[in-house]
Every structure is written in C-alpha cells, then in structure tokens.
Amino acid sequence: MFTVPVFRSAVRTLSWLGLVLMIAAPVLRAQSVADAFDPNVNGTVYAVAVQPDGKILVGGEFSSAKPNGARAKIAVSNLARFNIDGTLDESFKPKVNGRVQAIALQPDGKILIGGKFTKIGSKKRGYVARLSASGSVDSFDPNVGGGLVPDVRAILVQQDGKIVIGGGFTTVQPGGSGKAVTRNRIARFTASGSLDKTFDPNFGGLVLALAQQADGKLLVGGGFTTVQPNGRSSEITRHRLARLNLSGTVDTSFNLKVNNAVNAIAVQPDQRIIIGGAFTSLNPSSGSSVTRNNVARVNSDGSIDTSFTAAPNSPVFAVAVQGDGRIVIGGRFTAVAGTGGAARSYAARILPSGAIDSSFDPSFNYYVNAVALQADGSVIFGGGFSAMVDSAAKRISRSNVARVLRSGGIDTNLDPGSVGRASAVAVQSDGKILLGGDFTSVAGKSSSGIARLNANGGVDGNFKGSTNGRVFSIVQQADGKLLIGGSFTVVNNVVRGYIARLNTDGSVDTGFDPNTNGTVSTIVVQPDKKILVGGSFTVLRPNGSSDTTTRRYIMRLNEDGTVDKDFNPNADGAVHAIALRSDGTMFIGGDFTLLQPNGKSGAYHYGIAALKANGELDPKFEAGINGSVSALAIQSEKLIVGGLFCAGGRQRSDLRARKYRADEFRRQNRPGFQSPLRRTRGLLGGASGRQDRGRRRLHDRGRARVLRFDARSPLRRALEQRWRAGQRLQSRFRFPLG
C-alpha cells in the first residue's frame, strides 16, 4: 500500500473566493527583479509546460484568468496558454470540462493533455486528448476508463514518437469502438492513436510519473508494488519505481525499492535520475536501506548517489533539471535539510553537488504542484498558492502561477482581489459557480448565505437565493435544481428547516421540505435520485406532515423529500461527511461511536463506517478514528479521510495536512503509537474550552496548547467550520477500500 499526497487536490485554493489562509513565509534572500508576469488564474494549477516558442501552457482546475493586472477576468476552462509576457493567448480556447493534470508536447507542436475530463468543447475525450497548436481537438482518442476513478496523471512522448500514458485507468478503447482492452495504469499508442498491443507492463497500482533515458528505457514511478508485463504468468516485485525496456518488459538490472509514492522523475544529462515523492527510505538490490526524505538522486544502475543529501521535510510533487545542472523542486515542504539546509516554502533549488542553492527562495504560501523551465533559465511554478514574499519581506500576490528568474528574483506587480468568505463551493454543469457560507455580500453585492457566479467570475444577478444562516453543502441534481444544507431555518423568506431545494433561479422548490430539527452538514445524491443527508438532526417532519419521523444524524430521502423508510443507520452522533462508491456502498464520517441499523443491535464504529446500499453495516470495513471525521473522498480505490483526529492512543492531533501509508494504519492505531507533530501556524491562538471526550494537543507556531472541549461544543463546531472553509485544519488518512 502507499500514500499519494492528497494532491494536489485536497483543499482547493481559490484566492479570489477568499478561501486561503495566509501563512507567514521565510524572507527571500535574493535580489528582486521585476519581470511583469502574473497570469493570475482562479484555481489550482497541476501542470505547466513551456512551448518552443516560449508560450506557457497551464493546466488545472480553474475557470478564469486576470493576467498582469487586467481590469476584468477572462473565462478559461482548466487549460490556458499565456504569452511570454504573461498575457493570455486568447486564440487558444480548448474548453476542457474537468481537471487537467498532465501536459506533454510533441515535436510537431501538438499538445497532449491528461486528467479527469470527459469533453473538450463538444467532443468527447476520455481523460486524455491531443490538441493542435491552435487548441482544436484532433482525432487522437485513446478513451481510457475502468478503475474506481479513472484518470491520466502522466504523459510521455517517446523518442520514436509513440505516446505513453499513466494514471489510474484499467482499460482503453481507442476511438470508442470495439471492445475495451485491459491496460492497467499504463498504455502506449502510436502517433495516430492506435494501441500498441505489444506493450502491456500491467502495473499493480497507480502510475504517477514517466521519463525516458537516452538509451530509450522507460522510468515509471507511482504507488505500485508489482509489475506483470505482457501476459507473464507471475508478478515481478517493484516498489514504486521501475525501469522498463522498450518492449514493456522489466529491466531486471534496475531494482530500487522505494518505501512510498514516487510523484516525479527527471533524468540528468549524465543519466543520473532525480526522483521526488513521499518516501523516507530507499533500498537498492545490493546493500541496506538508506534514509532519503522525499527527494533523491539515483545512479543509472539503480545505486544511490550518496553525495546528494537534500531532504525536504514533506512530499515533493515536481522535479526539473536546469541546463546548468541545478535541480528545481516543488511540493508541500517548508524546509530542506542537508548541505546548506534552510527554510524553503514549497519550492527550492538544489545545486549539482546536492547542496541547497542559497540564492533561490521564492517563498510561496502554499503547495507547488508543477515546475517548468524556460529557455532563459527562468522557472514557471504552478500550484495552489496565492502569494510569495520578496527580498524586502513584502507579500506579492500571485494566484497559482508564477515565474521566478534564474537569479531568484520574482515579479513585484501586485493586483489582489477578493470576495466574501465561503464554506461550500460547487460548480454547475453549465460552468457557473455556487458559493455557500455565512457571508452577507459577494464582490460588493448583497448576498446572504448563498450566491452564484458566472463562469467568468462575475456575480449572477439572476440568482435570488438567500438564507438566514450558514450553508455547509450545495449539490446540483441532474435536473439542475440545487439541494442546500446548513444551519439556516429560512430560505428566501420561506421557512425551511436546515435543508431546502432551490429551482435554477434560486427560488425555493415549494414541493420539497424534509424539515429537520438540526444542522445538515452534507448531502449526496445517489444515481437513483435518492438523497443521502448527514448532520446533527434527530427527527424530521417532511412536507408539512404532522407526524414526526426519527432519523438520528443520517437519513435517505426520496426525490420528493419524503423519508426512505427502508434506510435507517441510526448513529449515536453527528454525521459530517458521506462518500458514495459506484457499487452503492457508502462511507460515513462524523462524531458517532455506535450504529444500530434498522433497529438491530448494531456495532461500535468510531468516527467512520461503511454502509451497504440498504443502510446495513458493511462488516468488511473495519477502521477506527479517535476523533471527528469532517470530510471523505474516494480516490483511486482509496478512501481519503479528513478531520480532527490523531493516529494513536495518546490523543495527539497534528492539525496540518498529514498522510500515512494505508498498510501502516493498523500499526498506527495500536495503543501507545506516537504520531509526529507538526506546526500549525496561527490557527487557534489561546482558545480554550470544556471536554468530556478526552484531550486534544494542538500546536500553534510550535508552542503546545492543550484544549479540552466537548464533541458538540461551540469550539469544536468552530474548528470544524474553519476546516470546511478551506483552511488547513485537518489530519488525513487513506484506507484501502477492497
């Protein structure tokens, strides 16, 4: 098992929505040189690439750009191209309908993209596509699928022009015709898009990174532990890094075991290999295990380069080698140990000797997911950041894309923008953006609790929704109507107990009124249109009924708002999160300890449980959380869990983002296991409260503060609300779903 950083996707930073928690960053020590480059996109960036003509491709999850201080935002859909000066190339308008997380360039100027999209403009493309230089979609259509969450995370154009893709998919079906062909997490295609049937490495886990050596051999990184190439009868063990021959067979001379995910690979001109990821040790085929934290240099024979000792303190997501041999890394780290080690906020440059480059310190305020190099030595960074710090300790606004000169200088232009605070964000099928929270205005316009923005970022004046309390959850139904849940009791001057359905214009759907007696925290719509609801309620009176129906903390509604009488998990504490699997299994998280489904004796499940489609407990899922679960998501056959909990019996909470290998979970939950503590900057101050459920140890700038509070106290509720607002107040685990 392995942990993939919640990358690049866990808390989406939208600085223009006012959801970013600013974190103090180290002071830049290089001279600042203005280069007037500020693409200013409004969402997280996962991939960047520089074309031979100097234009810059940016991929991610965003809907607009406001480059170089422009007066108005310009609509772009998850993929954009910028001129060298940072202005938008408005001739390039692919309109991708989902996240772009990989970009590769062909020698003929065509552009390959991969991610989680299904359409580009009006053309269907299953997670990978090729564009002409002008942005139009060509006939290349591998049409990947299969797996729990199929996607493409890495693309490589081989020296011979063939195209290799890697990710979470398990099938390909070129052109959508014929029968889908099994290809587990990696596949190769000819330049025309036909499947290379001779190439089938068959990886047993995610493929996250691809690179090719000068001799043509392929380097593959990810979360896998086995490879079974080309119909071989038995598996070959390869731990998260493998080298393949061009035929797809495993290079048996290269066997370096990496103890956790490899997210990025770069090959130096001398053929030494730089890997970045979430690992802490490497074990070559000959020799004992060697400590290497999150980045390492490996010789071409698979032995470890002992001269390279740089050690970031958290995962590395991106690696690039400059022409002078310097190595640029980006990720989630805040310091890099080793020769010349120093504080480095999410980006650093390492000299060929392995020492830290003291002249280069961009000092971002949040994760860096992508790095690309320009011909002049400048570096393009993409990620979830909203600011940098210059040599005078001055904060410089940079939304998710920035350029740092070879000298280490950064852009000094400043063009901030903001709107009201939000605790829920949803994107409609037409691209419009819904915000929910406790705000009273958005972009200077009066708007209480809920608002809708046009795809270009402007407030949609035709949407009339308003609430008298906070909105925690927004979901769009297939018919376009909106389900909202929260702490409100009135919507558009109509009484609605904590849950409501809105028509497309924001008016209240008068035929839908479940009418609960407590806060609704989460809503999920099933494929059969039934509605799962979690929160702190215990009873409801649907649609004006005089009869009270008991549903403790979780319920399922029929499409008309009446209660599904066959579904009653009956929890003993609040349900804050629900994640629905494609087979109908649902995972719930919250403050509960016991579930008694449908009147049965039930079982203890601490903070997290799995339910069958009928509401009965799934006995195959056994996991416990010693705290509260506030968020759940299913990704690549793993369950991501976020909340206020800790790893072991000592009741310690690391409130910064943190992840563990799934196969370590049982070990971590044994009594006495001490999980590492990391700093939480400026979140809580000197807050205090009451408790009857145990001690939580919180850290504020490294100073321990012990808080005591009840699971349903105002302080606990405030902490959970801050988490929902997009602030980094959570621990994260992954559980295998099998």
Salt bridges, closest charged atoms under 4 A:
ASP35 OD2 - ARG403 NE 2.57
ASP38 OD2 - ARG398 NH1 2.81
GLU61 OE1 - ARG99 NH2 3.24
ASP89 OD2 - LYS55 NZ 3.09
ASP89 OD2 - ARG81 NE 2.88
ASP138 OD2 - LYS110 NZ 3.33
ASP138 OD2 - ARG130 NE 2.61
ASP141 OD2 - ARG125 NH1 3.76
ASP151 OD2 - ARG153 NE 2.82
ASP196 OD2 - LYS162 NZ 3.25
ASP196 OD2 - ARG188 NE 2.84
ASP200 OD2 - ARG183 NH1 3.64
ASP251 OD2 - LYS217 NZ 2.97
ASP251 OD2 - ARG243 NE 2.80
ASP270 OD2 - ARG272 NE 2.84
ASP305 OD2 - ARG272 NH1 2.70
ASP305 OD2 - ARG297 NE 2.68
ASP324 OD2 - ARG326 NE 3.43
ASP324 OD2 - ARG406 NH2 3.49
ASP357 OD2 - ARG326 NH1 2.68
ASP357 OD2 - ARG349 NE 2.74
ASP361 OD2 - ARG29 NH2 3.48
ASP361 OD2 - ARG344 NH1 3.49
ASP411 OD2 - ARG398 NH2 2.28
ASP438 OD2 - ARG421 NH2 2.68
ASP438 OD2 - ARG470 NH2 2.63
ASP460 OD2 - LYS432 NZ 3.06
ASP460 OD2 - ARG452 NE 2.86
ASP509 OD2 - LYS481 NZ 3.25
ASP509 OD2 - ARG501 NE 2.85
ASP513 OD2 - ARG496 NH1 3.57
ASP564 OD2 - LYS530 NZ 3.22
ASP564 OD2 - ARG556 NE 2.81
ASP591 OD2 - HIS576 NE2 2.97
ASP591 OD1 - ARG716 NH2 3.33
GLU616 OE2 - LYS600 NZ 3.33
ASP654 OD2 - ARG658 NE 3.43
ASP663 OD2 - ARG661 NH2 2.91
GLU664 OE2 - ARG661 NH1 3.62
GLU664 OE2 - ARG667 NH2 3.12
ASP700 OD2 - ARG705 NE 3.69
GLU720 OE1 - HIS576 NE2 3.53
GLU720 OE2 - ARG716 NE 3.31
